[in-house]
Amino acid sequence: MSGPIPAHTEPRKLVDREIVLEGTVATVKMPRLSALLDAPAGDVQVKLAFARDEQGIATLHGHYQTEVALICQRCLEQVVVPLDSQCEVGFVGSDEAAKNLPKHYEPVIVDDEPLDLHALIEDELLLALPPVPMHPMETCEHPPGYTPDPVHIEEPAEKPNPFS
């Protein structure tokens, strides 16, 4: 299925049918991500594949792509950062089942409530953000008026040898 990704869904039904959702999600529907950006971002390209693995675990393989504008921490100018993130989710019914899930799955506890897909996608994009966004070193310049501190090279002091 392609088109806009629904905000809420029943993961068990999608897993049983092995549905693949492809489409877009507007970043304006992601307030936590939008608050960190320097400029509004475009739509996020999303591919969600629901299935059961060889152990019978209900899973979701997600792939998310977009470009976001952040502030370069070196020159304080805008830098556009491509985000390309993937996740492997295992749907479980309790915390105990989450502990028994294979390590390569991120546990998501599902109950009778619909799953908020937009929040799940937003969480993955937040994790994909670089901790310190910067331009490549060869294209980044310091802001006007910046003067670096002089570099002090300390010569190693001779330590007294306790065995002499």
HELIX and SHEET records of a PDB file:
HELIX    1   1 PRO A   11  ARG A   17  1                                   7    
HELIX    2   2 THR A   27  LYS A   29  5                                   3    
HELIX    3   3 PRO A   31  SER A   34  1                                   4    
HELIX    4   4 ASP A   95  LYS A   99  1                                   5    
HELIX    5   5 LEU A  117  ALA A  128  1                                  12    
HELIX    6   6 MET A  137  THR A  139  5                                   3    
SHEET    1   A 6 SER A   2  PRO A   4  0                                        
SHEET    2   A 6 VAL A  20  VAL A  25  1                                        
SHEET    3   A 6 VAL A  44  ARG A  52 -1                                        
SHEET    4   A 6 ALA A  58  ILE A  71 -1                                        
SHEET    5   A 6 GLN A  78  VAL A  92 -1                                        
SHEET    6   A 6 GLU A 106  ILE A 109  1                                        
SHEET    1   B 2 HIS A   8  THR A   9  0                                        
SHEET    2   B 2 LEU A 115  ASP A 116 -1                                        
END                                                                             
